[in-house]
Amino acid sequence: MKKLSFVIAVLSVALVQAQATWNIDASHTSIRFAVDHMVISEVEGNFSKYEGSLVSTKEDFSDAKINFVVDINSVNTDNAKRDEHLRSADFFETEKYPKMTFVSTAVKKTGANKYDLTGNLSLHGITKEISLVMTYGGTTKDPWGNTKAGLKVTGIINRTDFGLKYNSVLEAGSLMIGEEVTITAKVELVKI
């Protein structure tokens, strides 16, 4: 019995040591979104404050565990009046819900460096499972000896699923603001 306990302890230590932890390099990362406006165009924006980490035992991140937190108050659409409206109770209601979080639950390889990423998105007091597409760009060393990796994560969510229902009806009967929001995260990670 002591031998079995020792083997389990050694394997547990080896597994922990094999795990790599990565943090988001915020200066080389962008979190962007786009939503239809008046059916004829799109409005784009980004979040400038966020943090996150990834833990993986595989070099290609095919078993990644991802945690990501966005400060919703950092929303920026290059229009101060619109940004204030987005922070208001009509949309994000940031005084009550200042953060958006994503916690992965599964990563499934679908092709060369391509994955389906599933996780729980919490926004505006509502948590829902969403599916995204993750592309692994590779791993390299920067000029200062840091190990870096790149990921691109894309997907579409329906904002009304998260209680973001504000809208107006145009004269022609269509909605002013689209319900689907396209998300594009270009993430650079640094191994710690």
Contacts in CASP RR format, 6 or more apart in sequence:
PFRMAT RR
TARGET T0000
AUTHOR 0000-0000-0000
METHOD contacts of the structure
MODEL  1
MKKLSFVIAVLSVALVQAQATWNIDASHTSIRFAVDHMVISEVEGNFSKY
EGSLVSTKEDFSDAKINFVVDINSVNTDNAKRDEHLRSADFFETEKYPKM
TFVSTAVKKTGANKYDLTGNLSLHGITKEISLVMTYGGTTKDPWGNTKAG
LKVTGIINRTDFGLKYNSVLEAGSLMIGEEVTITAKVELVKI
15 57 0 8 1.000
18 57 0 8 1.000
19 55 0 8 1.000
19 56 0 8 1.000
19 57 0 8 1.000
20 55 0 8 1.000
20 56 0 8 1.000
20 57 0 8 1.000
20 191 0 8 1.000
21 53 0 8 1.000
21 54 0 8 1.000
21 55 0 8 1.000
21 191 0 8 1.000
21 192 0 8 1.000
22 53 0 8 1.000
22 54 0 8 1.000
22 55 0 8 1.000
22 56 0 8 1.000
22 149 0 8 1.000
22 189 0 8 1.000
22 190 0 8 1.000
22 191 0 8 1.000
22 192 0 8 1.000
23 51 0 8 1.000
23 52 0 8 1.000
23 53 0 8 1.000
23 189 0 8 1.000
23 190 0 8 1.000
23 192 0 8 1.000
24 50 0 8 1.000
24 51 0 8 1.000
24 52 0 8 1.000
24 53 0 8 1.000
24 68 0 8 1.000
24 187 0 8 1.000
24 188 0 8 1.000
24 189 0 8 1.000
24 190 0 8 1.000
25 148 0 8 1.000
25 188 0 8 1.000
25 189 0 8 1.000
25 190 0 8 1.000
26 50 0 8 1.000
26 51 0 8 1.000
28 188 0 8 1.000
29 50 0 8 1.000
29 185 0 8 1.000
29 186 0 8 1.000
29 187 0 8 1.000
29 188 0 8 1.000
30 46 0 8 1.000
30 184 0 8 1.000
30 185 0 8 1.000
30 186 0 8 1.000
31 46 0 8 1.000
31 47 0 8 1.000
31 50 0 8 1.000
31 70 0 8 1.000
31 183 0 8 1.000
31 184 0 8 1.000
31 185 0 8 1.000
32 44 0 8 1.000
32 45 0 8 1.000
32 46 0 8 1.000
32 183 0 8 1.000
32 184 0 8 1.000
32 185 0 8 1.000
32 186 0 8 1.000
33 44 0 8 1.000
33 45 0 8 1.000
33 46 0 8 1.000
33 181 0 8 1.000
33 182 0 8 1.000
33 183 0 8 1.000
33 184 0 8 1.000
34 42 0 8 1.000
34 43 0 8 1.000
34 44 0 8 1.000
34 45 0 8 1.000
34 181 0 8 1.000
34 182 0 8 1.000
34 184 0 8 1.000
35 42 0 8 1.000
35 43 0 8 1.000
35 159 0 8 1.000
35 177 0 8 1.000
35 178 0 8 1.000
35 180 0 8 1.000
35 181 0 8 1.000
35 182 0 8 1.000
36 42 0 8 1.000
36 177 0 8 1.000
36 178 0 8 1.000
36 180 0 8 1.000
37 43 0 8 1.000
37 176 0 8 1.000
37 177 0 8 1.000
37 178 0 8 1.000
38 170 0 8 1.000
38 174 0 8 1.000
38 176 0 8 1.000
39 170 0 8 1.000
39 174 0 8 1.000
39 175 0 8 1.000
43 77 0 8 1.000
43 82 0 8 1.000
44 77 0 8 1.000
45 75 0 8 1.000
45 76 0 8 1.000
45 77 0 8 1.000
45 78 0 8 1.000
46 75 0 8 1.000
46 76 0 8 1.000
47 70 0 8 1.000
47 71 0 8 1.000
47 72 0 8 1.000
47 74 0 8 1.000
47 75 0 8 1.000
47 76 0 8 1.000
47 100 0 8 1.000
48 74 0 8 1.000
48 76 0 8 1.000
49 70 0 8 1.000
49 71 0 8 1.000
49 73 0 8 1.000
49 74 0 8 1.000
50 68 0 8 1.000
50 69 0 8 1.000
50 70 0 8 1.000
50 71 0 8 1.000
50 74 0 8 1.000
51 68 0 8 1.000
51 69 0 8 1.000
52 66 0 8 1.000
52 67 0 8 1.000
52 68 0 8 1.000
52 69 0 8 1.000
53 66 0 8 1.000
53 67 0 8 1.000
54 61 0 8 1.000
54 64 0 8 1.000
54 65 0 8 1.000
54 66 0 8 1.000
54 67 0 8 1.000
54 189 0 8 1.000
55 64 0 8 1.000
55 65 0 8 1.000
56 62 0 8 1.000
56 63 0 8 1.000
56 64 0 8 1.000
56 65 0 8 1.000
57 63 0 8 1.000
59 139 0 8 1.000
60 113 0 8 1.000
60 136 0 8 1.000
61 107 0 8 1.000
61 115 0 8 1.000
61 134 0 8 1.000
61 136 0 8 1.000
61 149 0 8 1.000
61 151 0 8 1.000
62 107 0 8 1.000
62 109 0 8 1.000
62 115 0 8 1.000
63 107 0 8 1.000
64 104 0 8 1.000
64 107 0 8 1.000
64 117 0 8 1.000
65 104 0 8 1.000
66 102 0 8 1.000
66 103 0 8 1.000
66 104 0 8 1.000
66 117 0 8 1.000
67 101 0 8 1.000
67 102 0 8 1.000
67 103 0 8 1.000
67 104 0 8 1.000
68 101 0 8 1.000
68 102 0 8 1.000
68 103 0 8 1.000
69 99 0 8 1.000
69 100 0 8 1.000
69 101 0 8 1.000
70 99 0 8 1.000
70 100 0 8 1.000
70 101 0 8 1.000
71 98 0 8 1.000
71 99 0 8 1.000
72 87 0 8 1.000
72 92 0 8 1.000
72 94 0 8 1.000
72 97 0 8 1.000
72 98 0 8 1.000
72 99 0 8 1.000
72 100 0 8 1.000
73 87 0 8 1.000
73 94 0 8 1.000
73 98 0 8 1.000
75 83 0 8 1.000
75 86 0 8 1.000
75 87 0 8 1.000
75 92 0 8 1.000
76 83 0 8 1.000
77 83 0 8 1.000
77 86 0 8 1.000
85 91 0 8 1.000
86 92 0 8 1.000
87 93 0 8 1.000
87 94 0 8 1.000
90 166 0 8 1.000
91 164 0 8 1.000
91 166 0 8 1.000
92 123 0 8 1.000
92 124 0 8 1.000
92 164 0 8 1.000
93 124 0 8 1.000
97 123 0 8 1.000
97 124 0 8 1.000
97 125 0 8 1.000
99 122 0 8 1.000
100 121 0 8 1.000
100 122 0 8 1.000
100 123 0 8 1.000
101 120 0 8 1.000
101 121 0 8 1.000
101 122 0 8 1.000
102 119 0 8 1.000
102 120 0 8 1.000
102 121 0 8 1.000
102 122 0 8 1.000
102 130 0 8 1.000
103 119 0 8 1.000
103 120 0 8 1.000
104 117 0 8 1.000
104 118 0 8 1.000
104 119 0 8 1.000
105 118 0 8 1.000
105 119 0 8 1.000
105 120 0 8 1.000
105 129 0 8 1.000
106 116 0 8 1.000
106 117 0 8 1.000
106 118 0 8 1.000
106 119 0 8 1.000
107 115 0 8 1.000
107 116 0 8 1.000
107 117 0 8 1.000
107 118 0 8 1.000
107 134 0 8 1.000
108 115 0 8 1.000
108 116 0 8 1.000
108 118 0 8 1.000
109 115 0 8 1.000
110 116 0 8 1.000
113 135 0 8 1.000
113 136 0 8 1.000
113 137 0 8 1.000
113 138 0 8 1.000
114 133 0 8 1.000
114 134 0 8 1.000
114 135 0 8 1.000
114 136 0 8 1.000
115 133 0 8 1.000
115 134 0 8 1.000
115 135 0 8 1.000
115 136 0 8 1.000
116 131 0 8 1.000
116 132 0 8 1.000
116 133 0 8 1.000
116 134 0 8 1.000
117 131 0 8 1.000
117 132 0 8 1.000
117 133 0 8 1.000
117 134 0 8 1.000
117 153 0 8 1.000
118 129 0 8 1.000
118 130 0 8 1.000
118 131 0 8 1.000
118 132 0 8 1.000
119 129 0 8 1.000
119 130 0 8 1.000
119 131 0 8 1.000
119 132 0 8 1.000
120 127 0 8 1.000
120 128 0 8 1.000
120 129 0 8 1.000
120 130 0 8 1.000
121 127 0 8 1.000
121 128 0 8 1.000
121 129 0 8 1.000
121 130 0 8 1.000
121 157 0 8 1.000
121 162 0 8 1.000
123 162 0 8 1.000
123 164 0 8 1.000
124 162 0 8 1.000
124 163 0 8 1.000
124 164 0 8 1.000
125 162 0 8 1.000
126 161 0 8 1.000
126 162 0 8 1.000
126 163 0 8 1.000
128 161 0 8 1.000
128 162 0 8 1.000
130 155 0 8 1.000
130 157 0 8 1.000
131 155 0 8 1.000
132 153 0 8 1.000
132 154 0 8 1.000
132 155 0 8 1.000
132 183 0 8 1.000
133 153 0 8 1.000
133 154 0 8 1.000
133 155 0 8 1.000
134 151 0 8 1.000
134 152 0 8 1.000
134 153 0 8 1.000
135 151 0 8 1.000
135 152 0 8 1.000
135 153 0 8 1.000
135 154 0 8 1.000
136 149 0 8 1.000
136 150 0 8 1.000
136 151 0 8 1.000
137 149 0 8 1.000
137 150 0 8 1.000
137 151 0 8 1.000
137 152 0 8 1.000
138 149 0 8 1.000
138 150 0 8 1.000
139 147 0 8 1.000
139 148 0 8 1.000
139 149 0 8 1.000
139 150 0 8 1.000
140 147 0 8 1.000
140 148 0 8 1.000
140 149 0 8 1.000
141 147 0 8 1.000
141 148 0 8 1.000
142 148 0 8 1.000
146 190 0 8 1.000
146 191 0 8 1.000
147 190 0 8 1.000
147 191 0 8 1.000
148 188 0 8 1.000
148 189 0 8 1.000
148 190 0 8 1.000
148 191 0 8 1.000
149 188 0 8 1.000
149 189 0 8 1.000
149 191 0 8 1.000
150 187 0 8 1.000
150 188 0 8 1.000
150 189 0 8 1.000
151 185 0 8 1.000
151 186 0 8 1.000
151 187 0 8 1.000
151 189 0 8 1.000
152 184 0 8 1.000
152 185 0 8 1.000
152 186 0 8 1.000
152 187 0 8 1.000
153 183 0 8 1.000
153 184 0 8 1.000
153 185 0 8 1.000
153 187 0 8 1.000
154 182 0 8 1.000
154 183 0 8 1.000
154 184 0 8 1.000
154 185 0 8 1.000
155 182 0 8 1.000
155 183 0 8 1.000
155 184 0 8 1.000
156 180 0 8 1.000
156 181 0 8 1.000
156 182 0 8 1.000
156 183 0 8 1.000
157 180 0 8 1.000
157 181 0 8 1.000
157 183 0 8 1.000
158 179 0 8 1.000
158 180 0 8 1.000
158 181 0 8 1.000
159 165 0 8 1.000
159 178 0 8 1.000
159 179 0 8 1.000
159 180 0 8 1.000
159 181 0 8 1.000
160 179 0 8 1.000
166 177 0 8 1.000
167 175 0 8 1.000
167 176 0 8 1.000
167 177 0 8 1.000
167 178 0 8 1.000
168 175 0 8 1.000
168 176 0 8 1.000
168 177 0 8 1.000
169 175 0 8 1.000
169 176 0 8 1.000
170 176 0 8 1.000
END
